[in-house]
Amino acid sequence: MTTSLPPTTAILRAPITPAGEAPSAWKVVARVASTVWSNGKARIGLIMLAVFVLLAIFAPLIAPYGASETGFERSADPSAAHWLGTTAAGEDVLSQLLYGAQISIFVGLVAGLLSTVIAVLIGLSWGYVRGFGADVINFIVNLFLVIPGLPLMIVIAAYLSGGGIGMIIIVVVVTGWAWGARVLRSQTQSLRSRDFITAAVFSGERPFRIVFREILPNMTSLIVGNFFGAATAAILAEAGLEFLGLGDSTVVSWGTMLFWAQNSNALLTGQWALLFAPGLCIALLATSLTLINFGVDGISNPRLREGTKK
Amino acid sequence: MTSTQAAPRGVDGAAPTGTSPTDAAHAPSPALAAVGYVARKLGLFALTLWAAVTVNFLLPRLMPGTPADAALAKLAQNGPVSEATKAAIEAQLGVPTGNIVEQYFAYLHQVVTLDFGISYTFYPQSVGELVSAALPYTLVLVGLVTVVAFVLGTLLGVLAAWKRGTWLDSVPTLVGSFLSAFPYFWTALLLLFFAGYVLRLFPTSGAYGPTATPNLSFEFFGDALYHGVLPALTILITSLGGWILGMRNTMISTLGDDYVTFAEANGLKPRTIALRYAARNAILPNLTSFGLALGGVVGGSILVEQVFGYPGIGYLLFNAVTNQDYPLMQALFLMITVSVLIANFLVDILYGVLDPRTRR
């Protein structure tokens, strides 16, 4: 990565690659994708995620009944008409499960994306500035890291009672951005002392451009990894809040399914399918993202790539 | 926790490498450095504590509405509320008076004297009584299980990294990443359903039997232990994976370091290299995540306690939230945050003991 510096007067832009030409965004995406795909665990994760996304998108076509369609036999065991049985309110469990996938994937995607954007903005500028400003951000980030997330979410959700999915996303983002900011800041600090950044500074580039055009592209893998990590955390947090009944309990999601299952004594009526299915879906969706991250880890750390010896 | 999140926070400094003897030569006297380190950490702890206490003060004031509004809205559902009723309710619930600065100092006084007023839900019990009745259950349950999970997970992680590529690596890694994706409350529900309702092996709710009264007898402890098995198992199953993955990844990094190669070249026993060289250094970043992950475990225990009806801090918080019992909620949130802060402070001190480089 380090190139010998030409006389500073001769360059207007510091070269990112020795060739002097930045690789196009598509090439970067293709290379990242192929590295991730080459990892066996990540491949399983990508396939699992694709299945969930397809099921969620085509839920209206696949689902045998509507999500809140009632009028079937209550608390029924699995049968040919209702593969996973029915709820205590007489809704079809399989249909609810398929529609519920939409909520989980949506929350994971949006909350993961928002926390990653905040983590990138704060982490990168925090890693680049020095002096008192950095100390202040350091203190704030550490405070957010150390305050336990779920209790904070529960308390905020309690004050904002009656909010729906939007409220949950906000709560998850507010409590979830700090991890990423910390990791990205460390990487920014180590990159900013590299020669190509020094070159960019000498060529008179503005700090904003240096941070987001010179440093940012070098952290693609960390940012992608952070997105999947944040999305996993968001999916689990959303389910947890819905399960406690702190979201909008009329929305059909995996969390609210379990909330109603517990409140309608599905444990006593012995409806194992109703208890088993939503939680398994949450676990599988979260696992798929964790598995993808094994491949993403490999981009940033060749030692973690599969097939390489220590 | 994903493998990325478990990445060593030690990335702040370099990845842990062996201490070189020359470093010690020009450091100030070790005792002085240690005092300085503890003083610095103590100062930071005090500042963070103050910030957390202040956040707890600001949170309800940043949110729309007051507790009295919520109580009045409940009453208004049954018919119009007269002015006299409104004034009575506001007086009873202790609606804050004075400007924000006066409120803040009144609040700080409450915190210092641990006087959080009367609970709305469990009237006339004071918030302090409720919290101190619930605290021992959570402390023992979460504290004990977390330590067991950390030790067990770290050992499995060391083994996985050392036997990389064998089944000793792939099985714990895959099972671990699957288990850590389990929502706490779902693991709890499944255990409760199968071990509690179907097999009837363990009690389905509470921390002790209906006929027992909390005392210091041997009998009561046995009963409490029996009731604690399922909640403890839930936390163990769900949190173990994170420790395995975190330790495995940092251990793989340290195994690639030069001093490990050097130790191999010297012909040291593989066991010695794995435990005394690689694991000794790999555990440091994991110790820091231990402090932070504690917050996650405490959060998870709220869900677990709710499922098992286990009368700890989490169950109390759940009850406070569903009943809009704001004084209780505020005190519990403060309690949880302060406990996690203290645990982090202790981990920081321990880190300084284990890694002499941080003391400089």
Chai-1 contact restraints between the chains, C-beta under 6 A:
chainA,res_idxA,chainB,res_idxB,connection_type,confidence,min_distance_angstrom,max_distance_angstrom,comment,restraint_id
A,L143,B,A51,contact,1.0,0.0,6.0,A-B,restraint_1
A,L145,B,L292,contact,1.0,0.0,6.0,A-B,restraint_2
A,V146,B,N344,contact,1.0,0.0,6.0,A-B,restraint_3
A,I147,B,T337,contact,1.0,0.0,6.0,A-B,restraint_4
A,P148,B,G295,contact,1.0,0.0,6.0,A-B,restraint_5
A,P148,B,V298,contact,1.0,0.0,6.0,A-B,restraint_6
A,P148,B,G299,contact,1.0,0.0,6.0,A-B,restraint_7
A,P148,B,I336,contact,1.0,0.0,6.0,A-B,restraint_8
A,P148,B,V340,contact,1.0,0.0,6.0,A-B,restraint_9
A,G149,B,G299,contact,1.0,0.0,6.0,A-B,restraint_10
A,L150,B,G299,contact,1.0,0.0,6.0,A-B,restraint_11
A,P151,B,G299,contact,1.0,0.0,6.0,A-B,restraint_12
A,P151,B,F333,contact,1.0,0.0,6.0,A-B,restraint_13
A,P151,B,I336,contact,1.0,0.0,6.0,A-B,restraint_14
A,I154,B,V321,contact,1.0,0.0,6.0,A-B,restraint_15
A,V155,B,F333,contact,1.0,0.0,6.0,A-B,restraint_16
A,A158,B,V321,contact,1.0,0.0,6.0,A-B,restraint_17
A,Y159,B,M63,contact,1.0,0.0,6.0,A-B,restraint_18
A,W179,B,Q5,contact,1.0,0.0,6.0,A-B,restraint_19
A,S186,B,V11,contact,1.0,0.0,6.0,A-B,restraint_20
A,S186,B,D12,contact,1.0,0.0,6.0,A-B,restraint_21
A,G225,B,T4,contact,1.0,0.0,6.0,A-B,restraint_22
A,G229,B,T2,contact,1.0,0.0,6.0,A-B,restraint_23
A,G229,B,T4,contact,1.0,0.0,6.0,A-B,restraint_24
A,G229,B,Q5,contact,1.0,0.0,6.0,A-B,restraint_25
A,T232,B,T2,contact,1.0,0.0,6.0,A-B,restraint_26
A,L236,B,P183,contact,1.0,0.0,6.0,A-B,restraint_27
A,A239,B,P183,contact,1.0,0.0,6.0,A-B,restraint_28
A,G240,B,L303,contact,1.0,0.0,6.0,A-B,restraint_29
A,F243,B,F185,contact,1.0,0.0,6.0,A-B,restraint_30
A,L267,B,F193,contact,1.0,0.0,6.0,A-B,restraint_31
A,L267,B,Y197,contact,1.0,0.0,6.0,A-B,restraint_32
A,L275,B,L189,contact,1.0,0.0,6.0,A-B,restraint_33
A,L275,B,F193,contact,1.0,0.0,6.0,A-B,restraint_34
A,G279,B,W186,contact,1.0,0.0,6.0,A-B,restraint_35
A,I282,B,P183,contact,1.0,0.0,6.0,A-B,restraint_36
A,A283,B,A181,contact,1.0,0.0,6.0,A-B,restraint_37
A,A283,B,F182,contact,1.0,0.0,6.0,A-B,restraint_38
A,A286,B,A181,contact,1.0,0.0,6.0,A-B,restraint_39
A,T287,B,F178,contact,1.0,0.0,6.0,A-B,restraint_40
A,T287,B,A181,contact,1.0,0.0,6.0,A-B,restraint_41
A,T290,B,T2,contact,1.0,0.0,6.0,A-B,restraint_42
A,T290,B,S177,contact,1.0,0.0,6.0,A-B,restraint_43
A,T290,B,A181,contact,1.0,0.0,6.0,A-B,restraint_44
A,N293,B,T2,contact,1.0,0.0,6.0,A-B,restraint_45
A,N293,B,S3,contact,1.0,0.0,6.0,A-B,restraint_46
A,N293,B,T4,contact,1.0,0.0,6.0,A-B,restraint_47
A,D297,B,S3,contact,1.0,0.0,6.0,A-B,restraint_48
A,R303,B,I252,contact,1.0,0.0,6.0,A-B,restraint_49
A,R303,B,G256,contact,1.0,0.0,6.0,A-B,restraint_50
A,K310,B,L255,contact,1.0,0.0,6.0,A-B,restraint_51
A,K310,B,G256,contact,1.0,0.0,6.0,A-B,restraint_52
